[in-house]
Amino acid sequence: MDFAIQSNCSNALTGNIEAGRDTLLFLTIVKFAEALKIQPADLFLLETSKPKDQIRQELKDIIDKLIDDIVTN
């Protein structure tokens, strides 16, 4: 829910996208990237020098920090 707020999208939309029940529109991709403070293209990296587990952990850390910032402010 906090990520939905941070990305200015509904909780239902983010949940449906996560569950594969909805598709991403370009504007939603941009909003998600802005919320994560990354470039939109970074959401679609197929080949990278970092292992997928490391990328997942880095994204989780970014999201956790965003949530902490929201809760403490």
N, C-alpha and C positions, 0 to 999 in steps of 0.2 A: 504494500500500500504506500509506503514511504517513497519507493522508487516511482510509482505512478504519480505521486504528487510532485516529486522532483522533476520528472520528465513532462509534466503538464498533460498527462494522459489519464484516462479513467483506469481504475483498478481492474475493471472487467476487461478492458482492452489488453492491458499488460498480461493479465492472467490467461486470456484466450490465446495471445501470441505465444506465451511460454508453453502452453499446452498443445500448440499446433492447430488450434481451432480457428485461427484468424491469420490473415497475412499482414505483412508490414507495408505501409504506404511510405513513400519517400519522406514525407514530412515527419512521420513517426520515427523513422530511422534517424533523422536529424535531431529530433527531440531527445531520443535515447542517448545518442552520442554526446550531445551537449550536457545531459545530466551526468554522464560518466566522465565528462571532460576528456573525450578522445575524439579523433576524427571519424566521421561516418564510415570511411573505408576500413577502418580498423575492426569494425564489427564483422567484416567479411573476409578476413585474412585466411586463406586456405593453406598457404605455405609461409612459414615463419621460422626464424632461427630458434624460437622458444618452443618448448614442448607445450602441448595443449593444456596439460595440467597446470603448468606455470601461468599460462595466460588466464585460465579460469580462476586461479588463486588471486592473480593481480586484479582481475575484474571484481571478484568478491571483496577484496580489500578496499577497492574504490567505492563500491556500493555500501559496504559497512561504514566507511568513513562518512559518506554522504548521509546515511541514516543517523549516525552519531551526531553529526553537525546539526541535523534537523531537530533531533531530540533535545540537545543541549542549548539550542538557541531559541 
